[in-house]
Amino acid sequence: LKIFREFGAQPGQRFYDLGSGTGKVSLLMWSLGLRVTGIERNRARWQAACTAATRFGGQMDVSRLQQSGSHQQLDFQRGSFLEIDFSDADLIMASLTNDAKLHDELTYKLATAKEGARILSPYPFRLSPSWNVVNGKPQPVFTLIKQFK
């Protein structure tokens, strides 16, 4: 939990877990009150995440679990994070393989994140664009707040 406190995780924030695997981090963040989307390409890991969410939350409509009466949401999507719009993210966990080409593609995808988005990755990014031009004005792309091994 310490790393997520350093990450600045707060209830109500929008969190994306790229390469969410079996959903452990997604479920943890959801239990802390964040609105969570876990994205996993591997079918077996995605199904394991949905099963875990069903057990954890008690009910799930295939890949969606929502706690009624609040803004807390947990959503597992199967597919490529390169095809998902995460421009509303406050926090992004990029738990990916150490694939340099994939990380390069992700770096440019992260450039679509809103200003102030915070990224956590276990692997270093080779490219780090620090500015993006939006409506003719340069804006910071994202802040990579912590890399860990």
N, C-alpha and C positions, 0 to 999 in steps of 0.2 A: 504493500500500500504506500510505502514511503515514496517510491518513484512516481506514483500517480499524484501525490501531494505536490511533489516538485514540478510535475507536469501542469499543475494548476487546475486540476479537475474539480469542477463545481457542479452541484445538482442543477439540472436544466440545460447544461451545455450539450452541444451536438458533438458526438464522438464517432469516428469511423475506425474500424479495426480492419486494416487491409491485410489479407492473408490470415483470416481469423481462426483457421484450423477448427478445432472442436469447440470453440466458443468460450474458453475459460476467461480470457481478458474481457470479452464483450459482456459476459454475465456479471463479472465483478463490477465493471463500470456501470452497468444497468442497475445493479443493487445499490450503488452509491448515488443513484438518482439522475444519471445522465441519459440522454436520448441517444440510443446506440444502433448503429448498423454494422454488422459483421459481414465481410465479403470474402468468400472462399471459392476457389475454382474447383477444388477436388470434391467430387460428389460424396464420397464416403465421409470425409471430415465435415462437410456441410450438413449431411444427415445426422452425424453425431452431435453437432451443435444444436440442431433443431430438437433432437431427442433430449439433450441436456436442458434446453430451455423449457421443454414440456415438463420435465421433472422438477425443475427449479421454480417455474412459475405456475404450474398447475394446469395451464391450458395453452394451446397454441394452434393457430390456423395455418397448417403446413409450415410456413416460414415466418410467421408474424405473431408476436406476442405483445399484447398491449394491456397495460394496467388501467382499467377503467377509472375515470374520474380524475386522472392526473395527466401530466404531459410526459410522463416517463414512457418510453417506447423502446422495445427491443425488436430488431428486424435482422434476420439472416438472409442474405442474398447469395445465390450461387452464380458465379461468373467471374469475369475479369474486372479488377478494380480500375483498369485503364478505360473501361466503358461506363463506369458509374460516375454520376455527377456528385461530387462531394464539396461543391463550392460553398455550402452552408456550414462547413465544419469549423468547430472551435478547436478541436483536438483530433489528431490523426496518429494512430499507431500503425507503422509500416513494418509488419513482421514478415519479411520476405526472405527468400533464399538469397545467397550472396551472388546474384546474377548481375553482372555489370551492365549489360544491355537493358535489362528490365529496370534497373535502378535509374539509368539515364532516361528511359521513357517516363518513369514515375516522377522524376524531377520536373520534367516539363508539365506533366499532369498536375503536380502540386502548385504550379504557377497559376492555376485557376482558383486556388483556395482564396477565401476572403482575407482581407488584411487582418493581421494579428493571429492567424491560425498557427497552432503550435504542433510540431511534428516530433514524434519519438520513433527512433529506428535503431535496431541492433547492429546495423551495418552502415559504414560511411557512404555518403553520396559522392561520386566522382565529380559531378557537375553541381554547381550551386548558383543558379541565377538568383541574384538578389533584388532585382527590380523587374517590374512588368509595366508595360504601358497600357493603361486603361483609360479610355476616352481621352487620349492624347496627353495624359499626365503619368509620370513615373510613380509607381507605388511599390512598397515592399511586398515581396511575394509571400514569403512565409518565414517563420523562425524555427530553425532546427534546434530545439532546446537541449536535447540530450541524445547522445549515442552511447550504447552500452554493448558489451560483449558477453 
